[in-house]
Amino acid sequence: MLKNFRREAKCLLERQVVVDTTNHSYEGRLRAVERDYITLCVMSDSHNYWDQIIIRIDEIVAISTI
């Protein structure tokens, strides 16, 4: 299942996505899909710059394009 998720997530690279995890939802550009995590580029709270966050794949409930 994890391998299929990574394969499908790689098709979404550089696209705007919404990632739902067990605790939060994030909206941003999918930058990388690694073995155990993804990297998502999100706008900072002050909207002045982009932050990169790392999300563990095992915490992801859903991922979809915007």
Secondary structure, DSSP 8 states (H G I E B T S, - for coil): -HHHHHHHHHTTTTSEEEEEESS-EEEEEEEEE-SSEEEEEEE-TTSSSEEEEEEEGGGEEEEEE-
